[in-house]
Amino acid sequence: MVSLDTFANMFVVVVVGPACLWLGATRMLRSPGPPAPVHGPVWVVRLWGVDYALAGLFLAAEAMGRMAGEGWEWPSAAMLWISTPLLLASVLISGAFWWKERRGGRTAGRGASHEEPLRP
């Protein structure tokens, strides 16, 4: 009988890791694929794609180390120090572009021309 821990490690290695890698690679290449939670300039979406692909690789490496019976520490450290800052940066930058785009489309109210943008 397979223990729950072994099954969870196998699931991460076989399903979750490759799925993260695939989703990140499709966003890096900007090929038509599943919708990305990050929108904005090309470099922001690609940054998120690189991060997601790295997270999938590190997650699969950590699960393989646990399956081998060795406690590999480098995948966890890499996720903490490489993947997490990239993820936070891409999401924050995407939010800033979304906010700028949202604020740029507003008009001044009654009587304002809808063709001219507001001047500061």
Biotite code that builds the C-alpha atoms (Angstrom):
import biotite.structure as struc

atoms = struc.array([
    struc.Atom([0.000, 0.000, 0.000], chain_id="A", res_id=1, res_name="MET", atom_name="CA", element="C"),
    struc.Atom([1.299, 3.436, -0.927], chain_id="A", res_id=2, res_name="VAL", atom_name="CA", element="C"),
    struc.Atom([1.413, 5.977, 1.880], chain_id="A", res_id=3, res_name="SER", atom_name="CA", element="C"),
    struc.Atom([-0.242, 9.360, 1.524], chain_id="A", res_id=4, res_name="LEU", atom_name="CA", element="C"),
    struc.Atom([3.121, 11.146, 1.687], chain_id="A", res_id=5, res_name="ASP", atom_name="CA", element="C"),
    struc.Atom([4.512, 9.090, -1.202], chain_id="A", res_id=6, res_name="THR", atom_name="CA", element="C"),
    struc.Atom([1.348, 9.677, -3.222], chain_id="A", res_id=7, res_name="PHE", atom_name="CA", element="C"),
    struc.Atom([1.534, 13.431, -2.612], chain_id="A", res_id=8, res_name="ALA", atom_name="CA", element="C"),
    struc.Atom([5.184, 13.518, -3.721], chain_id="A", res_id=9, res_name="ASN", atom_name="CA", element="C"),
    struc.Atom([4.350, 11.538, -6.856], chain_id="A", res_id=10, res_name="MET", atom_name="CA", element="C"),
    struc.Atom([1.452, 13.878, -7.628], chain_id="A", res_id=11, res_name="PHE", atom_name="CA", element="C"),
    struc.Atom([3.725, 16.927, -7.319], chain_id="A", res_id=12, res_name="VAL", atom_name="CA", element="C"),
    struc.Atom([6.421, 15.396, -9.523], chain_id="A", res_id=13, res_name="VAL", atom_name="CA", element="C"),
    struc.Atom([4.069, 14.022, -12.186], chain_id="A", res_id=14, res_name="VAL", atom_name="CA", element="C"),
    struc.Atom([1.311, 16.656, -12.315], chain_id="A", res_id=15, res_name="VAL", atom_name="CA", element="C"),
    struc.Atom([1.981, 19.926, -10.495], chain_id="A", res_id=16, res_name="VAL", atom_name="CA", element="C"),
    struc.Atom([5.626, 20.496, -11.467], chain_id="A", res_id=17, res_name="GLY", atom_name="CA", element="C"),
    struc.Atom([5.139, 19.907, -15.222], chain_id="A", res_id=18, res_name="PRO", atom_name="CA", element="C"),
    struc.Atom([1.878, 21.903, -15.176], chain_id="A", res_id=19, res_name="ALA", atom_name="CA", element="C"),
    struc.Atom([3.658, 24.910, -13.638], chain_id="A", res_id=20, res_name="CYS", atom_name="CA", element="C"),
    struc.Atom([6.474, 24.525, -16.148], chain_id="A", res_id=21, res_name="LEU", atom_name="CA", element="C"),
    struc.Atom([4.013, 24.335, -19.064], chain_id="A", res_id=22, res_name="TRP", atom_name="CA", element="C"),
    struc.Atom([1.985, 27.335, -17.925], chain_id="A", res_id=23, res_name="LEU", atom_name="CA", element="C"),
    struc.Atom([5.131, 29.398, -17.370], chain_id="A", res_id=24, res_name="GLY", atom_name="CA", element="C"),
    struc.Atom([6.602, 28.411, -20.736], chain_id="A", res_id=25, res_name="ALA", atom_name="CA", element="C"),
    struc.Atom([3.429, 29.343, -22.609], chain_id="A", res_id=26, res_name="THR", atom_name="CA", element="C"),
    struc.Atom([3.484, 32.781, -20.980], chain_id="A", res_id=27, res_name="ARG", atom_name="CA", element="C"),
    struc.Atom([7.192, 33.242, -21.733], chain_id="A", res_id=28, res_name="MET", atom_name="CA", element="C"),
    struc.Atom([6.626, 32.489, -25.407], chain_id="A", res_id=29, res_name="LEU", atom_name="CA", element="C"),
    struc.Atom([3.329, 34.437, -25.497], chain_id="A", res_id=30, res_name="ARG", atom_name="CA", element="C"),
    struc.Atom([1.721, 31.584, -27.378], chain_id="A", res_id=31, res_name="SER", atom_name="CA", element="C"),
    struc.Atom([-2.052, 31.317, -27.255], chain_id="A", res_id=32, res_name="PRO", atom_name="CA", element="C"),
    struc.Atom([-2.763, 29.328, -24.168], chain_id="A", res_id=33, res_name="GLY", atom_name="CA", element="C"),
    struc.Atom([-4.625, 29.573, -20.927], chain_id="A", res_id=34, res_name="PRO", atom_name="CA", element="C"),
    struc.Atom([-5.321, 33.051, -19.629], chain_id="A", res_id=35, res_name="PRO", atom_name="CA", element="C"),
    struc.Atom([-2.593, 34.415, -17.403], chain_id="A", res_id=36, res_name="ALA", atom_name="CA", element="C"),
    struc.Atom([-3.408, 36.125, -14.133], chain_id="A", res_id=37, res_name="PRO", atom_name="CA", element="C"),
    struc.Atom([-0.805, 38.749, -15.011], chain_id="A", res_id=38, res_name="VAL", atom_name="CA", element="C"),
    struc.Atom([-1.484, 41.262, -17.785], chain_id="A", res_id=39, res_name="HIS", atom_name="CA", element="C"),
    struc.Atom([0.508, 44.207, -18.968], chain_id="A", res_id=40, res_name="GLY", atom_name="CA", element="C"),
    struc.Atom([3.587, 44.765, -21.099], chain_id="A", res_id=41, res_name="PRO", atom_name="CA", element="C"),
    struc.Atom([5.300, 41.791, -22.671], chain_id="A", res_id=42, res_name="VAL", atom_name="CA", element="C"),
    struc.Atom([8.249, 41.885, -20.268], chain_id="A", res_id=43, res_name="TRP", atom_name="CA", element="C"),
    struc.Atom([5.971, 41.687, -17.212], chain_id="A", res_id=44, res_name="VAL", atom_name="CA", element="C"),
    struc.Atom([4.110, 38.659, -18.551], chain_id="A", res_id=45, res_name="VAL", atom_name="CA", element="C"),
    struc.Atom([7.394, 36.989, -19.501], chain_id="A", res_id=46, res_name="ARG", atom_name="CA", element="C"),
    struc.Atom([8.841, 37.721, -16.057], chain_id="A", res_id=47, res_name="LEU", atom_name="CA", element="C"),
    struc.Atom([5.829, 35.988, -14.522], chain_id="A", res_id=48, res_name="TRP", atom_name="CA", element="C"),
    struc.Atom([6.264, 33.095, -16.974], chain_id="A", res_id=49, res_name="GLY", atom_name="CA", element="C"),
    struc.Atom([9.933, 32.638, -16.075], chain_id="A", res_id=50, res_name="VAL", atom_name="CA", element="C"),
    struc.Atom([9.063, 32.703, -12.396], chain_id="A", res_id=51, res_name="ASP", atom_name="CA", element="C"),
    struc.Atom([6.245, 30.198, -12.747], chain_id="A", res_id=52, res_name="TYR", atom_name="CA", element="C"),
    struc.Atom([8.454, 27.832, -14.758], chain_id="A", res_id=53, res_name="ALA", atom_name="CA", element="C"),
    struc.Atom([11.211, 28.094, -12.127], chain_id="A", res_id=54, res_name="LEU", atom_name="CA", element="C"),
    struc.Atom([8.701, 27.461, -9.362], chain_id="A", res_id=55, res_name="ALA", atom_name="CA", element="C"),
    struc.Atom([7.540, 24.300, -11.131], chain_id="A", res_id=56, res_name="GLY", atom_name="CA", element="C"),
    struc.Atom([11.110, 23.054, -11.512], chain_id="A", res_id=57, res_name="LEU", atom_name="CA", element="C"),
    struc.Atom([11.996, 23.784, -7.882], chain_id="A", res_id=58, res_name="PHE", atom_name="CA", element="C"),
    struc.Atom([8.782, 22.176, -6.643], chain_id="A", res_id=59, res_name="LEU", atom_name="CA", element="C"),
    struc.Atom([9.392, 19.014, -8.656], chain_id="A", res_id=60, res_name="ALA", atom_name="CA", element="C"),
    struc.Atom([13.053, 18.874, -7.514], chain_id="A", res_id=61, res_name="ALA", atom_name="CA", element="C"),
    struc.Atom([12.025, 19.198, -3.881], chain_id="A", res_id=62, res_name="GLU", atom_name="CA", element="C"),
    struc.Atom([9.453, 16.411, -4.223], chain_id="A", res_id=63, res_name="ALA", atom_name="CA", element="C"),
    struc.Atom([11.975, 14.150, -5.981], chain_id="A", res_id=64, res_name="MET", atom_name="CA", element="C"),
    struc.Atom([14.453, 14.733, -3.155], chain_id="A", res_id=65, res_name="GLY", atom_name="CA", element="C"),
    struc.Atom([11.819, 13.747, -0.607], chain_id="A", res_id=66, res_name="ARG", atom_name="CA", element="C"),
    struc.Atom([10.988, 10.628, -2.610], chain_id="A", res_id=67, res_name="MET", atom_name="CA", element="C"),
    struc.Atom([14.657, 9.674, -2.720], chain_id="A", res_id=68, res_name="ALA", atom_name="CA", element="C"),
    struc.Atom([14.779, 9.889, 1.059], chain_id="A", res_id=69, res_name="GLY", atom_name="CA", element="C"),
    struc.Atom([17.146, 12.832, 1.104], chain_id="A", res_id=70, res_name="GLU", atom_name="CA", element="C"),
    struc.Atom([16.196, 16.209, 2.490], chain_id="A", res_id=71, res_name="GLY", atom_name="CA", element="C"),
    struc.Atom([17.346, 18.539, -0.254], chain_id="A", res_id=72, res_name="TRP", atom_name="CA", element="C"),
    struc.Atom([17.418, 22.100, 1.010], chain_id="A", res_id=73, res_name="GLU", atom_name="CA", element="C"),
    struc.Atom([18.403, 23.927, -2.164], chain_id="A", res_id=74, res_name="TRP", atom_name="CA", element="C"),
    struc.Atom([14.978, 23.737, -3.902], chain_id="A", res_id=75, res_name="PRO", atom_name="CA", element="C"),
    struc.Atom([13.268, 25.317, -0.897], chain_id="A", res_id=76, res_name="SER", atom_name="CA", element="C"),
    struc.Atom([15.936, 28.015, -0.646], chain_id="A", res_id=77, res_name="ALA", atom_name="CA", element="C"),
    struc.Atom([15.728, 28.702, -4.387], chain_id="A", res_id=78, res_name="ALA", atom_name="CA", element="C"),
    struc.Atom([11.951, 29.043, -4.187], chain_id="A", res_id=79, res_name="MET", atom_name="CA", element="C"),
    struc.Atom([12.305, 31.416, -1.245], chain_id="A", res_id=80, res_name="LEU", atom_name="CA", element="C"),
    struc.Atom([15.076, 33.631, -2.621], chain_id="A", res_id=81, res_name="TRP", atom_name="CA", element="C"),
    struc.Atom([14.516, 33.465, -6.406], chain_id="A", res_id=82, res_name="ILE", atom_name="CA", element="C"),
    struc.Atom([10.950, 32.509, -7.204], chain_id="A", res_id=83, res_name="SER", atom_name="CA", element="C"),
    struc.Atom([9.104, 34.465, -4.509], chain_id="A", res_id=84, res_name="THR", atom_name="CA", element="C"),
    struc.Atom([10.681, 37.891, -5.240], chain_id="A", res_id=85, res_name="PRO", atom_name="CA", element="C"),
    struc.Atom([10.117, 37.424, -8.981], chain_id="A", res_id=86, res_name="LEU", atom_name="CA", element="C"),
    struc.Atom([6.492, 36.477, -8.390], chain_id="A", res_id=87, res_name="LEU", atom_name="CA", element="C"),
    struc.Atom([5.851, 39.423, -6.095], chain_id="A", res_id=88, res_name="LEU", atom_name="CA", element="C"),
    struc.Atom([7.587, 41.835, -8.466], chain_id="A", res_id=89, res_name="ALA", atom_name="CA", element="C"),
    struc.Atom([5.643, 40.671, -11.515], chain_id="A", res_id=90, res_name="SER", atom_name="CA", element="C"),
    struc.Atom([2.287, 40.809, -9.713], chain_id="A", res_id=91, res_name="VAL", atom_name="CA", element="C"),
    struc.Atom([2.984, 44.258, -8.225], chain_id="A", res_id=92, res_name="LEU", atom_name="CA", element="C"),
    struc.Atom([4.198, 45.672, -11.542], chain_id="A", res_id=93, res_name="ILE", atom_name="CA", element="C"),
    struc.Atom([1.179, 44.204, -13.320], chain_id="A", res_id=94, res_name="SER", atom_name="CA", element="C"),
    struc.Atom([-1.095, 45.793, -10.705], chain_id="A", res_id=95, res_name="GLY", atom_name="CA", element="C"),
    struc.Atom([0.630, 49.150, -11.207], chain_id="A", res_id=96, res_name="ALA", atom_name="CA", element="C"),
    struc.Atom([0.083, 48.983, -14.962], chain_id="A", res_id=97, res_name="PHE", atom_name="CA", element="C"),
    struc.Atom([-3.537, 47.944, -14.418], chain_id="A", res_id=98, res_name="TRP", atom_name="CA", element="C"),
    struc.Atom([-4.059, 50.885, -12.026], chain_id="A", res_id=99, res_name="TRP", atom_name="CA", element="C"),
    struc.Atom([-2.432, 53.317, -14.454], chain_id="A", res_id=100, res_name="LYS", atom_name="CA", element="C"),
    struc.Atom([-4.557, 52.029, -17.315], chain_id="A", res_id=101, res_name="GLU", atom_name="CA", element="C"),
    struc.Atom([-7.708, 52.241, -15.207], chain_id="A", res_id=102, res_name="ARG", atom_name="CA", element="C"),
    struc.Atom([-7.003, 55.784, -14.008], chain_id="A", res_id=103, res_name="ARG", atom_name="CA", element="C"),
    struc.Atom([-6.016, 56.995, -17.458], chain_id="A", res_id=104, res_name="GLY", atom_name="CA", element="C"),
    struc.Atom([-9.437, 56.205, -18.905], chain_id="A", res_id=105, res_name="GLY", atom_name="CA", element="C"),
    struc.Atom([-11.473, 58.407, -16.547], chain_id="A", res_id=106, res_name="ARG", atom_name="CA", element="C"),
    struc.Atom([-13.085, 61.662, -17.578], chain_id="A", res_id=107, res_name="THR", atom_name="CA", element="C"),
    struc.Atom([-13.617, 64.840, -15.564], chain_id="A", res_id=108, res_name="ALA", atom_name="CA", element="C"),
    struc.Atom([-17.368, 64.436, -15.134], chain_id="A", res_id=109, res_name="GLY", atom_name="CA", element="C"),
    struc.Atom([-20.278, 66.428, -16.613], chain_id="A", res_id=110, res_name="ARG", atom_name="CA", element="C"),
    struc.Atom([-19.424, 68.389, -19.698], chain_id="A", res_id=111, res_name="GLY", atom_name="CA", element="C"),
    struc.Atom([-16.010, 66.817, -20.145], chain_id="A", res_id=112, res_name="ALA", atom_name="CA", element="C"),
    struc.Atom([-14.987, 65.707, -23.576], chain_id="A", res_id=113, res_name="SER", atom_name="CA", element="C"),
    struc.Atom([-14.660, 61.969, -23.891], chain_id="A", res_id=114, res_name="HIS", atom_name="CA", element="C"),
    struc.Atom([-12.095, 62.275, -26.673], chain_id="A", res_id=115, res_name="GLU", atom_name="CA", element="C"),
    struc.Atom([-9.508, 64.296, -24.760], chain_id="A", res_id=116, res_name="GLU", atom_name="CA", element="C"),
    struc.Atom([-7.688, 62.792, -21.779], chain_id="A", res_id=117, res_name="PRO", atom_name="CA", element="C"),
    struc.Atom([-7.462, 64.782, -18.575], chain_id="A", res_id=118, res_name="LEU", atom_name="CA", element="C"),
    struc.Atom([-4.458, 66.986, -18.060], chain_id="A", res_id=119, res_name="ARG", atom_name="CA", element="C"),
    struc.Atom([-2.816, 67.050, -14.639], chain_id="A", res_id=120, res_name="PRO", atom_name="CA", element="C"),
])
